[in-house]
Structures are given as C-alpha cells and as structure tokens.
Amino acid sequence: MSDASSHPVDRRLVMHMGMNKAGSTSLQIGFVRNRDRLAEYGVHYPPHRSDAAALRGAPLSGNGPDLRPLLQHELHPAPAEMGRMMDRFLATILEGPAATILYSSEELYRFDEQCLHEFAEKIRAAGIRLQVVLVVRDVTPYLLSAYSQQVRRHRFTGSFWDYVTGEEGTDYPLRHLAYRPKMRALHDVLDTGDLLLVHYDSARDSLLERFLAGTFGLQDLSGLEVSAGTVNRGLTASEAAVLRQLNTRTDEDTATVIAWLMQEQPARGARLAVSAREFRAIEEMYGDDVAWVNAQLFRAEVLGLAGDVAVLSNDDETRQPSHDALMEQFTNLAYATHRIFTDRQRLRDLCMRKPP
C-alpha cells in the first residue's frame, strides 16, 4: 500500500461497490434524485439508462455496471477495444464537469484481483485518485435478507438452514460473503485511506447522509431527497413460510403477486431470529472474516455476526410463525391475487373497447 500524498492529484474517482443487500438501491436512488445537489459540491454522478427507474423508486443496478469489463477478465473485449474503452473512461473523468466523479454498482465487487491492479495503475498514471467505498452489513441480517431474495425471486423452497449450510454441495446465490478475499485485495491495491467502509447497520436510518458525509466530507445535507420507506425489503418469517409453500405447489410465475404483496404490505411481526444451531454455522463460516475486517479496516469492533437478529437459546432450526401471522399472510396473498386478476381483466376490457 502506497502513500496517497506521494503524488499530486486534482481529479478523484469514487467507486461504490456495494456490498450486496446493504442499501445500494436506496443510495443509487438518492444519487440520481440529488444529482444537481451533488454537482454543487463538486461531485458528478454520470447519467445512466437506469435513471428513470431511480426516479420511480424502483430497484436498479446503479450507473456502474458498464465498467465491469475493465475489472473482470472474462468480460474483457479484444485488446484494441479494451484500450479504447479505458481511454474513453479516463477522458470522462479528466474532462468531466467536476473534480470528483462517482460510480455505483454492486456488480463492480466481482472484480478480478489482477484486473483491479492494472485498472488502479492506469488510473494513477493519469493523475487520478482512486477511492472505493463499501457499505458492509452484519452477517446474520445479510444472510436472512439474501435468503428472502432467493425465496421471493428465485422460487427457493428450502429452509434458512438449507440456504446457510448449502447441504449436499448446493451453492446458493449470494450465500458467500466475500469479506476478506475481496477487501484484502482492495486494501493492498489502494492508497492509504482510500478504502472507505460504512457500517450499514449503524447508518441504516440515514444511509445517504452518512455516505456523503463520510466519503466527500459534506456537512450541510439538509433537504436531500431520499427514497421513501424501505426499498426491496426482506421477508418476514410468515411471508417466507407462505411463499416457500407457494413455490413448491405451483410452476406458475408468481412474481407479480409477490411483488404486490411486498410493496403493499408493511413489514410487521416479531424481531428476526435464528436458532442456536444456525448461528453456530454462521459463526464457523464467518467469524474469522469479521474479526479480520474489524482489526484491519474498522480498527474497532464494528462489524458483527448477529447484529440485531435474536439468537434463540435452543437448536430448533425452524422459526415457526404464529397461526395468526400465517393466516394474515394467506389473507394478504388471496387479496393480492384477486386484485391483480381484477386489474388485468379491467386492462383487457379497456384494450378491447372500440374508440368512440
């Protein structure tokens, strides 16, 4: 790791790389909605085709996915095109309207270490300071959120224990948190002080403000336009139980019904919990990584294993929701199905109606 003060820089590239399930969508909505305000502070957030989704408050991937070929070998174009791509990117930074340029995408965290090293060297050679910001989340809340996503979007039918342990060799998406390997690569490549971490669980209620203050040193952040409510929230225990059963009993696409259920119904219910057995598995998998992040990067006990999730005192791997909670979700699901069917029928009627 070199000392950033050893070479003068007047341009800065800030890359927000996630991590997954740690408020990226909320931040990206905030970056788009406050683009003019950021420009006043000398920070340029380049436009992207996903901006319309951000203005609607819908899930998106940020303005950084197109940079992935510069950081992932398998996505590299032919050498000549790779050179032109890098030249265009450097020109975007050096000729941009502000001294600091911000790109954001969780997909950038998929970088290859060698590609990252080459990318960083080219950025530095152009006189640009490179910084990476990671929003990191306590392990168990992250895994519960990732599990919810698999049930909700990918028709997963297993239990949380199945997801965490990956029994029978199954490697489920988002199950592995690449704390130490990826962060060590960033720590080794970047200049001193240029790997910035935000603890999601501490900053969740004011994530955009904390991100902008910590990354750019901005102080007057009153009047920022932030996304209302929780974007892309996780499932409650009763929702997960109902949707798992739905996933096992139908081959139909339930995405529309589930999306309505998630959007219209607030997240209610008891505090999230895991069994003692589940938590021991999580601790075995991630305990060393959490200790390393705290010792090497936070320099304090910040990142946690359990977070705000309760650890039950027994080894029962299931957290069965109450009968009342299940009945509420069945009722919500039935109502969502009825409403969507009614809306679609109304839409068909309108489409078939002859003009006057």
KERO-428232 format. One record per atom (N, C-alpha, C): residue in one letter; x negated, y, z. Coordinates in steps of 0.2 Angstrom, whole numbers, plus 2048, in hexadecimal, padded with zeros to 3 digits. Atoms other than C-alpha are relative to their C-alpha. Layout:
BEGIN
aXYZ;...
//
This chain:
BEGIN
m7FC7FA800;m800800800;m7FC806800;s8047FA800;s7F98117FB;s803805803;d7FD7FA7FD;d7FB822802;d8038057FB;a7FC7FB805;a80882D7F9;a7FC8067FF;s8037FA800;s7FE83C7FD;s7FA8017FC;s806800804;s7EF8377F2;s8018027F9;h7FF7FD807;h7F783D7E2;h806805800;p7FB7FC800;p80284C7DF;p8067FE7FC;v7FA802804;v8148497D9;v805806800;d7FB7FB800;d8218557D4;d8077FD7FD;r7FA803802;r82E8497CE;r8017F9804;r7FF8067FC;r83683B7D8;r8067FC7FD;l7FB805802;l84082B7D3;l8027FC806;v7FD8047FA;v84B8247E1;v8057FB7FD;m7FC805802;m8528137DE;m8047FC806;h7FC8047FB;h86080C7E9;h8027F97FD;m800807803;m85F7F97E7;m8057FC804;g7FC8047FC;g86D7F47F3;g7FE800807;m7FF807802;m86D7E87FC;m8087FE7FF;n7F9802801;n87D7DE7F8;n804801806;k7FB8007FB;k88C7E0802;k7FE805806;a8027FB7FB;a8857F080B;a8028077FD;g7FD7FA802;g8907FE804;g7FD8037FA;s8037FD806;s8888007F3;s8068047FC;t7FB7FD804;t8998037EA;t802807803;s7FE7FA7FD;s89E8107F7;s7FB8067FF;l8057FB801;l88D8197F5;l8008037F9;q8007FE807;q88E8197E2;q8068047FE;i7FA7FC801;i8A08207E2;i7FE807803;g8027F97FE;g89982E7ED;g7FB8037FC;f8057FD804;f88A8317E2;f8038037F9;v7FC7FE806;v8968337D3;v804806802;r7FB7FB7FE;r8A383E7DC;r7FC806802;n8047FA7FE;n8958497E3;n7FA8027FC;r8067FF804;r88A84A7D4;r7FE808800;d8027F9800;d88B85D7D3;d7FD803806;r8037FE7FA;r88885F7E5;r7F97FE801;l807802800;l8788547E4;l7FC8047FB;a8047FC805;a87285E7D5;a7FE807804;e8027FA7FD;e87386E7E0;e7FA7FF805;y8068027FB;y8668657EC;y7FA7FD7FC;g806802804;g85B8607DD;g8007F97FF;v7FF807802;v86184E7DB;v8047FF7FB;h7FC801806;h8678487CA;h8027F9801;y7FD807800;y8728387CA;y8038007F9;p7FE800807;p8738347B7;p8067FD7FF;p7F9803801;p8848317B0;p7FF7F97FD;h800807802;h88881F7AC;h8087FE7FD;r7F9802802;r8978167A3;r8047FE806;s7FC8027FA;s89D8107B4;s803806804;d7FE7FA7FC;d8A08227BA;d808800801;a7F97FF7FF;a8B38217B6;a8037FB805;a7FE8047FB;a8B48127C1;a7FF803807;a8027FC7FA;a8AC81C7CF;a805805802;l7FB7FB7FF;l8B882A7CD;l8077FD802;r7FA8037FE;r8C681E7CF;r8007FC807;g8028047F9;g8BE8167DF;g8007F97FF;a801807802;a8BC8057D6;a7F97FE801;p8078037FF;p8AE7F97D9;p7FC8017F9;l8057FF806;l89F7FC7CD;l7F97FE802;s8078037FF;s88D7F87CB;s7FB806800;g8057FA7FF;g88580A7CC;g7FE8027F9;n8037FD806;n87B8137BF;n7F97FD7FE;g806803801;g86C8077C0;g7FF7FA7FC;p800806803;p8707F77B8;p7FB7FF7F9;d804800806;d8687FC7A7;d7F9800801;l8078007FF;l8577FD7AF;l7FD7F9802;r8038067FE;r8567EB7B3;r7FB7FD7FB;p806803804;p84C7E67A4;p7F9803801;l8077FD7FE;l83E7F17AB;l7FD7FC806;l8028047F9;l83E7E67BB;l8017F9800;q800807801;q8427D57B5;q7FE7FD7FA;h804802806;h8377CB7AA;h8057FC7FB;e7FB804804;e8467C07A3;e8048057FC;l7FC7FB804;l84E7D079D;l7FC8047FC;h8047FB804;h83F7D8795;h8027FF7F8;p7FF801808;p8427DC782;p7F97FF7FE;a806801803;a8347DA776;a7FB806802;p8057FB7FD;p8237E377B;p8018077FD;a7FF7F9803;a8267F276F;a806803803;e7FA7FD7FD;e8377F5775;e800801807;m8017FF7F9;m8327F3787;m7FC806801;g8037FA800;g826801784;g8048067FF;r7FC7FA802;r83280C77C;r805801806;m7FB8007FB;m83F80878A;m7FD804806;m8047FD7FB;m83280D797;m7FF8087FF;d8027F9802;d82D81D78E;d807804800;r7F97FC800;r84082278C;r802801808;f7FE7FF7F9;f84281F79F;f7FC805803;l8047FB7FD;l8338297A4;l8028077FD;a7FE7F9803;a839838798;a806802804;t7FA7FE7FD;t84A8377A1;t7FE803807;i8027FD7F9;i84183A7B2;i7FC8077FF;l8047FA801;l8348477AC;l8048067FD;e7FC7FA804;e8408517A1;e807801803;g7FA8007FE;g84F84F7AC;g801807804;p7FE7F97FD;p85985E7B4;p7FE801807;a8027FF7F9;a85285B7C6;a7FA7FC801;a8078037FE;a8428567CE;a8017F9803;t7FF8067FD;t84A8477D6;t8067FD7FC;i7FB803803;i85483A7CD;i8027F9804;l7FD8067FC;l85F82C7D5;l8037FB7FC;y7FD806803;y86381B7CE;y8037FB805;s7FD8047FB;s86E80F7D7;s8037FA7FD;s7FD807802;s8727FC7D5;s7FD7FB804;e8038057FC;e8717ED7DF;e7FD7FB7FB;e803804805;e86C7E47CF;e7F8801800;l8077FF801;l85B7EC7D0;l7FC7FC805;y8038047FB;y8577E27E0;y7FE7F97FD;r802806803;r8557D37D4;r7F98007FD;f8067FF803;f8447DA7CF;f7FB7FA801;d806805800;d8357CE7CB;d7FA804803;e8057FC7FC;e8267D37D6;e7FB8037FB;q8057FE805;q81A7D47C7;q8038067FC;c7FD7FB804;c8267DF7BD;c801806805;l7FF7FA7FB;l8297EA7CD;l7F9804800;h8067FD800;h8167ED7CE;h7FE8047FA;e8017FD806;e8147F17BC;e8048067FF;f7FC7FA801;f8237FD7BC;f7FE805805;a8037FB7FB;a81C8067CC;a7FA8037FD;e8067FD802;e80B8087C4;e8028057FA;k7FE7FC806;k8138107B4;k803806803;i7FD7FB7FD;i81E81B7BF;i7FB805803;r8057FC7FD;r80F8217C9;r7FB8037FB;a8057FD805;a8048247B9;a8038067FD;a7FD7FA803;a8118307B3;a801806805;g7FF7FB7FB;g81083A7C3;g806800804;i7FA8017FD;i8208347CA;i8007FC807;r8008047FA;r82382F7DC;r8067FB800;l7FB805800;l82D81F7DE;l8027FE807;q7FD8027F9;q83881C7ED;q8067FB7FF;v7FA805800;v84480D7F0;v804800807;v7FC8007FA;v85280E7FC;v8047F9800;l7FC8067FF;l85A7FE803;l805801806;v7FB8007FA;v86A7FE80E;v8017F8802;v8008077FE;v8697EE818;v8057FF806;r7FB8027FC;r8767E5822;r7FF7FB805;d8018067FC;d8767DA831;d8037FA7FD;v7FF806804;v8767C882C;v8077FD800;t7F9804800;t8867C0832;t8068047FD;p7FB7FC804;p8917CF82C;p7FF7FF7F9;y801800808;y8897CE81B;y8027F97FE;l7FE807802;l88C7BB81A;l8077FF800;l7F9801800;l89E7BC81F;l8038047FA;s7FE7FC805;s8A07CA812;s7FF7FC7F9;a802803807;a8977C0804;a8057FA800;y7FB806800;y8A27B0809;y8078037FE;s7F97FD802;s8B27BB807;s8008017F9;q8007FF807;q8AC7C07F6;q8017FA7FC;q800806803;q8AA7AE7F1;q8077FD800;v7F98037FF;v8BB7A97F7;v8058057FB;r7FC7FB804;r8C37B97EF;r8008007F9;r8017FF808;r8BB7BA7DE;r7FE7FA7FD;h802806803;h8B47A97DB;h8037F9802;r7FC8067FF;r8C179D7E1;r7FD7FB805;f8038047FB;f8B67967EF;f8057FD805;t7FB8037FC;t8BF7897F9;t7FD7FD807;g8038037FA;g8B2784807;g801805806;s8007FC7F9;s8B078A819;s7FA805800;f8067FC7FF;f8A479781F;f7FA7FC801;w8068057FF;w899789825;w7FD7FD7FA;d802802806;d899782814;d7FC8057FC;y8037FB804;y89479280C;y7F9802803;v8067FE7FD;v886796819;v7FB7FB7FF;t805806800;t87E785819;t7FE7FE7F9;g801803806;g880781807;g7FF7F8800;e801807800;e88276F80B;e8017FC7F9;e801804806;e87F7627FE;e7FD8037FA;g8047FD805;g87376D7F5;g8038067FC;t7FC7FB803;t88077A7F0;t7FD807802;d8037FA7FF;d87878B7EE;d8058067FE;y7FA7FB801;y8877987EF;y7FD8077FE;p8027F9802;p8857A97E7;p800805807;l8017FB7FB;l87F7B77F3;l7FE7FD807;r8018037F9;r87B7AA801;r7F9801803;h8077FE7FD;h8697AE802;h7FE807800;l8027F97FF;l8647BF809;l7F88007FF;a8077FF801;a8537C3801;a7FD806804;y8037FB7FC;y84D7CD80F;y7F88007FF;r807800800;r83A7C9811;r7FD8007FA;p803800806;p8357C4800;p8008067FC;k7FF7FA804;k83C7D37F7;k7FD806803;m8027FA7FD;m8397E0804;m7F8800801;r807800800;r8277DA806;r7FD8027FA;a8037FE806;a8247DC7F4;a8018087FF;l7FF7F9800;l82B7EE7F5;l7FC804804;h8057FD7FB;h8217F2804;h7F98007FE;d807801802;d8117EC7FC;d7FF8057FA;v8017FC806;v8147F67EB;v801807801;l7FF7F9800;l81B8067F1;l7FB804805;d8047FC7FC;d8128147F9;d802801807;t7FE8007F9;t81281780C;t806805801;g7FA7FC7FF;g82381D811;g8058007FB;d7FB800806;d82C81A800;d8047FA800;l7FA805800;l83680B805;l804802806;l7FB7FD7FC;l84581280E;l8057FB802;l7FB8057FE;l851807818;l805804804;v7FB7FD7FC;v86280C81E;v8047FA803;h7FC8057FC;h86B80182B;h8078017FF;y7F97FF802;y87C7FE824;y805800806;d7FC8017FB;d8847F9834;d800806805;s8007F97FC;s87F80983D;s8028067FD;a7FE7FB804;a88381482F;a8068007FC;r7FA802804;r89380C828;r805806800;d7FA7FB800;d89F81A82D;d7FE8077FD;s8027FA804;s894828825;s7FA7FE7FC;l805803804;l88A81E819;l7FD8057FB;l8027FB805;l88982B80B;l7FC805803;e8037FA7FC;e884839817;e7F97FD802;r8068027FE;r87782E81F;r7FB7FE7FB;f804802805;f87082880F;f7FC8067FD;l8027F9803;l86E83A808;l7FB803805;a8047FC7FB;a867841818;a7F97FC800;g8068047FF;g85A83281A;g7FC8007FA;t804800806;t855832808;t7FD8067FD;f8027F9803;f855844802;f7FF805805;g8017FB7FB;g85484D813;g806805800;l7FA7FB801;l86585680F;l803801807;q7FD7FF7FA;q86C85E81E;q808802800;d7F97FD801;d87C868819;d8047FB7FC;l7FC805803;l887859814;l808801801;s7F97FF7FF;s898860818;s8048017FA;g7FB7FF806;g8A685F80B;g7FE7FB7FB;l801805805;l89F84F802;l8067FC7FF;e7FA805802;e8AC8457F9;e7FE7F9801;v8028087FF;v8AB8337FF;v8067FC7FE;s7FB805801;s8B58247FB;s8057FF806;a7FB8017FA;a8C5822805;a8007F9802;g7FF8077FD;g8C6812810;g7FA7FC7FE;t805805801;t8BC80380D;t8007FD7F9;v800803807;v8B77FE7FB;v7FE7F9800;n802807801;n8B77EC7F7;n7FF7FC807;r8018037F9;r8BA7E6809;r8007F8800;g800808800;g8B87D480F;g8077FE803;l7FA8037FE;l8C57C8814;l8017FF808;t7FF8027F9;t8CD7C6825;t8007F8801;a800807800;a8CD7B482C;a8067FD7FD;s7FA802803;s8DF7B2828;s8018007F8;e800800808;e8DD7B8816;e7FC7FB7FD;a805805803;a8CE7AD813;a8047F9801;a7FD8067FF;a8D879E81A;a8067FF7FB;v7FB801805;v8E77A180E;v7FD8007F9;l803800807;l8DC7A57FF;l7FD7FA7FE;r803807802;r8D2795801;r8057FB7FE;q7FB805802;q8E278B801;q8038017F9;l7FD7FE807;l8E87957F2;l7FB7FD7FB;n806802805;n8D77917E9;n8007F97FF;t800808801;t8D977E7EC;t8077FE7FC;r7FA803802;r8EB77D7E6;r8028037F9;t7FE7FD806;t8EB7877D6;t7FA8017FB;d8057FE805;d8E17897C6;d8018077FD;e7FE7FA803;e8EA7997C2;e7FB806802;d8047FA7FE;d8E07AA7C2;d804804805;t7FD7FD7FB;t8E57B17D3;t7FD807801;a8047FA7FF;a8DA7C07D1;a804806801;t7FC7FA7FF;t8E87CD7CF;t804800806;v7FC8007F9;v8F27C77DE;v7FB801806;i8057FF7FA;i8E27C77E9;i7FE807800;a8027F9800;a8DD7D87E3;a805804803;w7FB7FC7FD;w8EE7DF7E7;w8007FF808;l7FF8027F9;l8EE7D67F8;l7FA804804;m8067FC7FD;m8DC7DE7FC;m801807800;q7FF7F9801;q8E17EF7F6;q806803805;e7FA7FD7FD;e8F27F17FE;e8007FE808;q8008027F9;q8EF7E880F;q7FA802804;p8067FE7FC;p8E47F081C;p7FD7FA803;a8048057FD;a8D77E5824;a802800808;r7FE8007F9;r8DF7E0835;r7FE7FA803;g8028067FC;g8DC7D3842;g7FB800805;a8058017FB;a8D07CD84F;a7F98027FD;r8077FF801;r8BE7D184F;r7FD7FA7FC;l803806803;l8B47C6843;l7FC7FC804;a8048047FB;a8AC7B784B;a7FD7FA7FC;v803806802;v8A17A8847;v7FF7FB806;s8018057FB;s89E798850;s7F9800802;a8078017FE;a88F79485A;a7FC7FC7FB;r804804805;r88A78784E;r7FE8047FA;e8017FC806;e88C79383F;e7FA805802;f8057FB7FE;f8827A0848;f7F97FD801;r806803800;r87479484C;r7FD7FF7F9;a803801807;a872790839;a7FE8067FD;i8027FA803;i8727A2835;i7F9802803;e8067FE7FD;e8647A5842;e7FA7FC7FE;e805804802;e85A79783C;e7FE8027F9;m8017FE807;m85B79D82A;m7FD807800;y8027F9801;y8587B082D;y7FD803806;g8037FD7FA;g8517B383E;g7F98037FF;d8077FE802;d83F7B4838;d8008067FC;d7FF7FA805;d8447C082A;d802806804;v7FE7FA7FC;v84D7CC836;v7FB802804;a8057FE7FC;a83F7CC842;a7FA8047FC;w8057FD805;w8337D0833;w8028077FE;v7FD7F9802;v83E7DF82D;v800805806;n8017FC7FA;n83F7E683E;n7F9802802;a8077FE7FE;a82D7E5842;a7FC8047FB;q8047FD805;q8267EA831;q8038067FD;l7FD7FB804;l8337F682A;l804805805;f7FC7FC7FC;f83F7FD837;f7FB802806;r8047FF7FA;r8317FC845;r804801806;a7FC7FF7FA;a83F7FA851;a8057FA7FF;e7FB805800;e84D7ED855;e8078037FD;v7FA7FD804;v85A7F3848;v8047FB7FD;l7FC805803;l85F7E583D;l8027FA804;g7FE8057FB;g8697D8846;g8027FA7FC;l7FE806803;l86E7C6843;l808800801;a7F98007FE;a8807C784B;a8048067FE;g7FC7FA801;g8847D9849;g806801804;d7FA7FF7FC;d8967DD84E;d8047FA800;v7FD806800;v89B7CB84B;v8007FC807;a8008047FA;a8A07C185A;a7FE7F97FF;v803807800;v8977B085D;v8047FC805;l7FC8047FB;l8A37A4865;l7FC7FB804;s8048037FC;s89D79A873;s8017F87FF;n7FF807801;n8A278986C;n7FD7FE7F8;d803802807;d89C77F85C;d8067FF7FB;d7FB801805;d8AD77F854;d7FF8047FA;e8027FC806;e8A9784842;e8058047FD;t7FB7FC803;t8BA78A83E;t803806805;r7FD7FB7FD;r8C279A843;r8078017FE;q7F9801803;q8D4796841;q804807802;p7FC7FA7FF;p8DF7A683F;p8067FD804;s7FA8027FC;s8EF7A684A;s8057FF7FB;h7FB801804;h8FF7A0843;h8048067FD;d7FD7F9802;d9067B2843;d7FC8037FA;a8047FD805;a8F77B8839;a8017FC7F9;l7FF804806;l8F97AA82C;l8078027FD;m7FA7FF803;m90B7AD82A;m8018077FD;e8007F9803;e9087C0827;e7FD8007F9;q803800807;q8FC7BC819;q8047FC7FB;f7FB804805;f9087AF811;f8058057FE;t7FB7FB801;t9157BD812;t7FD8057FB;n8037FB804;n9097CA80A;n7FE7FD7F9;l801804806;l9047BD7FD;l8067FF7FB;a7F9801804;a9167B97F8;a8028077FD;y7FD7F9802;y91A7CC7F7;y7FB8037FA;a8057FD805;a90A7D07ED;a8027FC7F9;t7FE804806;t90F7C27E0;t8068037FD;h7F97FE802;h9217C87DF;h7FF8077FD;r8017F9802;r91B7DA7DD;r7FD8007F9;i803800807;i90F7D67CF;i8047FD7FB;f7FC803805;f91B7CB7C6;f8058057FE;t7FB7FB802;t9287D97C7;t7FD8067FC;d8037FB804;d91C7E67C1;d7FE7FE7F9;r802803807;r9167DB7B2;r8078007FC;q7FA800804;q9287D87AD;q8038077FE;r7FE7FA802;r92C7EA7AE;r7FC8037FA;l8047FD805;l91D7EE7A3;l8027FC7F9;r7FE803806;r9227E1796;r8078037FD;d7F97FD802;d9347E8796;d7FE8077FC;l8027F9802;l92C7FA793;l7FD7FF7F9;c803801806;c9217F3785;c8057FE7FA;m7FC803805;m92F7EA77C;m8068057FE;r7FB7FB801;r93B7F977D;r7FF8047FA;k8017FD807;k93E80176C;k800808802;p8007F97FF;p93A81476B;p8078037FE;p7FA7FC801;p94982076B;p8008037F9;
//
